[in-house]
Amino acid sequence: MAENEARAYAHALDEALRDAVATKSDLREMELRLTVKLGGMLAAGVAMAAALVKLIH
């Protein structure tokens, strides 16, 4: 394989993976968003359970 060909393959691979690979920062941001969403769902579930208990009694 010629050096120019190898450089072309390396460049193409770099371009292809640049958008497909998540960084640690990306993962931390996603974890934070998921934690916030899960907390919101948990709060909504507790509120719904409290409302049902209030309606039943």
Steps between C-alpha positions, in 0.01 A plus 500: 500500500642836404538773760250725320246220493553429870456868582176508298366196688599650835333830413181325383489290817554811715214680325268198532565446871511862611119529519432138597718474812379651827747682721506488879345847499217376276435210735499723810252737334274211402521354851396835648204530263388145577531561875286813476237319291494204738460734797211673327327171428552386858352825634202467265445141615507599867259786433262268315514244780432772758205623295356149476537446874325830563216409264451156653488622860 
